[in-house]
Amino acid sequence: MTHPILHDIDAFLRRTNLSETYFGRQAANDWKLISQLRKGRRLWPQTEQRIRDFMDTYRPRGERSASMRGAASHG
């Protein structure tokens, strides 16, 4: 059985156009994460939370730069 978080990850990847390996490395420091989850790998609650935190706070590079420039000019 695959982990239920895969549905959320797949939606996130479609929205952001990130690759599975890039996502895994950034979210959990494991480039094989998604392929292993698809094969039934167990996911610890702490790791699931790290993944969800990554998805909640992720901003594409252009958005991060623009928001940082705006914050700098308002300071």
C-alpha positions in Angstrom: 0.0 0.0 0.0 1.3 3.5 -0.9 1.3 6.3 1.6 -1.7 8.7 1.5 0.7 11.8 1.4 1.5 10.8 -2.2 -1.7 12.4 -3.4 -0.7 15.7 -1.8 2.9 15.4 -3.1 1.7 14.7 -6.7 -0.6 17.7 -6.6 2.3 19.9 -5.3 4.6 18.6 -8.0 2.0 19.4 -10.7 1.5 22.9 -9.3 5.2 23.7 -9.0 6.8 21.7 -11.8 9.4 20.3 -9.5 10.9 16.9 -10.3 10.4 14.0 -7.8 14.1 13.7 -7.1 14.5 17.5 -6.4 11.5 17.5 -4.2 12.7 14.5 -2.2 16.2 16.1 -1.7 14.8 19.4 -0.6 11.9 18.2 1.5 13.6 15.2 3.3 17.2 15.1 2.1 16.4 11.9 0.2 16.2 12.0 -3.6 14.6 8.5 -3.7 11.8 9.4 -1.3 8.9 9.5 -3.7 9.8 6.4 -5.7 10.2 4.5 -2.4 6.9 5.8 -1.1 5.3 4.5 -4.3 6.7 1.1 -3.5 5.3 1.1 0.0 8.1 2.6 2.1 7.0 3.5 5.7 7.1 7.2 6.5 7.9 8.3 10.0 5.6 11.1 11.4 8.5 13.4 11.8 9.5 13.0 8.1 5.9 13.5 7.0 5.8 16.7 8.9 9.1 17.9 7.3 7.5 17.2 3.9 4.3 19.0 4.7 6.3 22.0 6.1 8.3 22.1 2.9 5.2 22.1 0.8 3.6 24.8 3.0 6.6 27.2 2.9 8.0 26.5 -0.6 8.3 29.5 -2.9 9.7 29.4 -6.4 13.0 31.2 -6.8 11.5 34.2 -8.6 8.9 34.7 -5.8 11.5 34.5 -3.1 13.7 37.1 -4.7 10.9 39.5 -5.4 9.6 39.2 -1.8 13.0 39.7 -0.4 13.6 42.8 -2.5 10.2 44.2 -1.4 11.1 43.5 2.2 14.5 45.2 1.9 13.0 48.3 0.3 10.4 48.7 3.1 13.0 48.5 5.9 
